[in-house]
Amino acid sequence: MSKLVNGYLAVLEWSPARLAKMSGQSKATISRITSYDTERNPYYRLELRTIQAIAQALELTLEQRRELFYTAFPEFYVWDEAAEHGYTVDETNDLLHGRGLPLLTSDK
């Protein structure tokens, strides 16, 4: 996540402080995202609204937004894959479970 967001900041020539201001997020939140490998830290979970605010502030394209959301929430990719293939909830949960991602139900 940090590499991706920092790449967008570099293209726009923005600082993390500017992203914080433009997205309405705290400097601490943006610092966590830009300074740490959040996807490898199981104790830090980004909020959906934070990623949405960042995507809007950066004026990302649909593909860029998708990449940002899939990076922040890898289960979204699995959900989309399952929907495209017509998988059942159980089949989707099997995919999620196999990747160590949150399940759609709490049965496993």
Residue frames relative to the residue before (quaternion, step in Angstrom):
aa qw qx qy qz dx dy dz
M 1.0000 0.0000 0.0000 0.0000 0.00 0.00 0.00
S 0.6598 0.5190 -0.3251 0.4355 3.59 0.87 -0.92
K 0.6481 0.5200 -0.3208 0.4546 3.58 0.94 -0.86
L 0.6600 0.5193 -0.2988 0.4532 3.57 0.93 -0.90
V 0.7013 0.4538 -0.2718 0.4778 3.60 0.76 -1.02
N 0.6490 0.5100 -0.3263 0.4607 3.59 0.93 -0.80
G 0.6062 0.5495 -0.3465 0.4589 3.58 1.11 -0.62
Y 0.6542 0.4953 -0.3068 0.4823 3.58 0.97 -0.84
L 0.6409 0.5228 -0.3232 0.4599 3.58 0.99 -0.82
A 0.6452 0.5300 -0.3207 0.4471 3.59 0.96 -0.85
V 0.6464 0.5209 -0.3191 0.4571 3.59 0.94 -0.88
L 0.7321 0.4135 -0.2239 0.4929 3.58 0.96 -0.89
E 0.3203 -0.7522 0.4917 0.2996 3.56 1.33 -0.34
W 0.3740 0.7057 -0.4907 0.3484 3.52 0.99 1.00
S 0.3764 -0.6665 0.5884 0.2604 3.53 -1.26 0.48
P 0.6353 -0.4974 0.4008 0.4341 3.59 -1.23 0.24
A 0.6128 0.5547 -0.3501 0.4407 3.60 1.07 -0.70
R 0.6515 0.4984 -0.3220 0.4728 3.58 1.00 -0.75
L 0.6261 0.5190 -0.3423 0.4706 3.59 0.99 -0.75
A 0.6201 0.5388 -0.3438 0.4550 3.59 0.98 -0.80
K 0.6805 0.4893 -0.2901 0.4619 3.57 0.87 -0.96
M 0.7140 0.4712 -0.2616 0.4468 3.58 0.82 -1.01
S 0.7269 0.4211 -0.2376 0.4877 3.60 1.11 -0.64
G 0.4363 -0.7073 0.4535 0.3220 3.57 1.24 -0.29
Q 0.5157 0.6211 -0.4182 0.4165 3.57 1.27 0.35
S 0.5757 -0.5877 0.4275 0.3748 3.57 -1.16 0.45
K 0.6078 -0.5435 0.4297 0.3880 3.56 -1.23 0.48
A 0.6209 0.5513 -0.3401 0.4414 3.59 1.06 -0.73
T 0.6494 0.5099 -0.3169 0.4667 3.60 0.95 -0.84
I 0.6772 0.4736 -0.2941 0.4801 3.58 0.86 -0.93
S 0.6198 0.5397 -0.3419 0.4557 3.60 1.02 -0.72
R 0.6305 0.5269 -0.3294 0.4651 3.59 0.98 -0.80
I 0.6869 0.4872 -0.2777 0.4622 3.55 0.95 -0.89
T 0.7570 0.4042 -0.2167 0.4654 3.60 0.87 -0.90
S 0.7378 0.4378 -0.2279 0.4604 3.59 1.15 -0.48
Y 0.7782 0.3051 -0.1486 0.5285 3.58 1.14 -0.52
D 0.4775 -0.6335 0.5274 0.3041 3.50 -1.25 0.51
T 0.1642 -0.8600 0.4758 0.0837 3.57 0.44 1.28
E 0.6412 0.5389 -0.3533 0.4166 3.61 1.02 -0.61
R 0.6849 0.4504 -0.2928 0.4922 3.60 1.21 -0.30
N 0.6285 0.5118 -0.3303 0.4836 3.56 1.29 -0.08
P 0.2748 -0.8075 0.4979 0.1566 3.60 -0.21 1.23
Y 0.6483 0.5360 -0.3189 0.4368 3.60 1.22 -0.30
Y 0.7168 0.3761 -0.2491 0.5317 3.58 1.24 -0.20
R 0.0205 -0.7990 0.5990 -0.0480 3.54 -0.53 1.22
L 0.3761 -0.7319 0.5268 0.2130 3.55 -0.68 1.11
E 0.4012 -0.6944 0.5397 0.2558 3.54 -1.19 0.55
L 0.6102 -0.5790 0.4098 0.3529 3.54 -1.10 0.77
R 0.6842 0.4928 -0.2972 0.4480 3.58 0.85 -0.92
T 0.5958 0.5544 -0.3635 0.4534 3.61 1.13 -0.57
I 0.6743 0.4800 -0.2910 0.4799 3.57 0.90 -0.93
Q 0.6266 0.5286 -0.3354 0.4642 3.59 1.01 -0.77
A 0.6623 0.5045 -0.3076 0.4606 3.60 0.89 -0.90
I 0.6477 0.5079 -0.3136 0.4735 3.58 0.99 -0.82
A 0.6510 0.5203 -0.3144 0.4546 3.59 0.91 -0.91
Q 0.6736 0.4839 -0.2948 0.4746 3.57 0.95 -0.84
A 0.6507 0.5201 -0.3214 0.4504 3.59 0.91 -0.86
L 0.7125 0.4409 -0.2454 0.4876 3.58 1.01 -0.83
E 0.3014 -0.7805 0.4852 0.2540 3.58 1.35 -0.21
L 0.1183 0.8374 -0.5183 0.1271 3.54 0.88 1.05
T 0.5092 -0.6019 0.5155 0.3357 3.54 -1.23 0.53
L 0.6957 -0.4513 0.3392 0.4441 3.57 -1.27 0.20
E 0.6702 0.4916 -0.3019 0.4669 3.60 0.89 -0.88
Q 0.6500 0.5038 -0.3166 0.4726 3.59 0.97 -0.80
R 0.6329 0.5234 -0.3258 0.4684 3.58 1.01 -0.81
R 0.6421 0.5244 -0.3194 0.4589 3.55 0.93 -0.91
E 0.6567 0.5049 -0.3120 0.4653 3.60 0.91 -0.89
L 0.6478 0.5176 -0.3161 0.4610 3.58 0.97 -0.86
F 0.6906 0.4720 -0.2796 0.4712 3.59 0.87 -0.95
Y 0.6539 0.5021 -0.3189 0.4676 3.61 0.95 -0.80
T 0.6363 0.5114 -0.3299 0.4741 3.59 1.09 -0.66
A 0.6975 0.4655 -0.2683 0.4742 3.58 0.92 -0.91
F 0.7979 0.1259 -0.0151 0.5892 3.56 1.01 -0.88
P 0.1791 -0.8346 0.5096 0.1081 3.62 0.26 1.20
E 0.5604 0.5988 -0.3971 0.4119 3.59 1.16 -0.42
F 0.5542 0.6039 -0.3963 0.4137 3.63 1.14 -0.51
Y 0.6298 0.5328 -0.3313 0.4580 3.57 1.01 -0.81
V 0.6602 0.4980 -0.3007 0.4751 3.57 0.95 -0.91
W 0.6286 0.5332 -0.3391 0.4533 3.60 0.97 -0.79
D 0.6706 0.4901 -0.3000 0.4691 3.57 0.91 -0.90
E 0.6306 0.5317 -0.3209 0.4656 3.57 1.00 -0.86
A 0.6662 0.5056 -0.2945 0.4623 3.58 0.92 -0.94
A 0.6549 0.5097 -0.3126 0.4622 3.58 0.96 -0.85
E 0.6528 0.5244 -0.3117 0.4490 3.58 0.98 -0.85
H 0.7485 0.3874 -0.2043 0.4979 3.58 1.08 -0.75
G 0.4709 -0.7059 0.4242 0.3163 3.59 1.27 0.00
Y 0.2634 0.7900 -0.5131 0.2077 3.59 1.11 0.64
T 0.4861 -0.6256 0.5252 0.3107 3.54 -1.24 0.54
V 0.6818 -0.4463 0.3669 0.4487 3.55 -1.31 0.11
D 0.6554 0.5132 -0.3171 0.4544 3.60 0.93 -0.87
E 0.6590 0.4956 -0.3111 0.4727 3.59 0.94 -0.82
T 0.6371 0.5147 -0.3194 0.4767 3.56 1.05 -0.77
N 0.6424 0.5164 -0.3205 0.4668 3.57 0.97 -0.83
D 0.6150 0.5419 -0.3482 0.4548 3.60 1.03 -0.71
L 0.6496 0.5025 -0.3103 0.4787 3.58 0.98 -0.83
L 0.6640 0.5071 -0.2980 0.4616 3.56 0.90 -0.96
H 0.6537 0.5208 -0.3046 0.4568 3.55 0.91 -0.97
G 0.6661 0.5237 -0.2942 0.4422 3.57 0.94 -0.90
R 0.7270 0.3907 -0.2229 0.5188 3.57 1.20 -0.52
G 0.4964 -0.6885 0.4081 0.3362 3.56 1.30 0.13
L 0.4757 0.6737 -0.4251 0.3730 3.56 1.16 0.63
P 0.6457 -0.5195 0.3768 0.4139 3.60 -1.21 0.41
L 0.4093 -0.7282 0.5086 0.2087 3.54 -1.00 0.93
L 0.5754 -0.5724 0.4596 0.3606 3.54 -1.30 0.33
T 0.7668 0.1659 -0.0903 0.6134 3.56 1.20 -0.61
S 0.4776 -0.6817 0.4767 0.2827 3.56 -1.24 0.25
D 0.3496 0.7922 -0.4450 0.2284 3.60 1.20 0.46
K 0.6890 0.4985 -0.2958 0.4350 3.63 1.05 -0.57
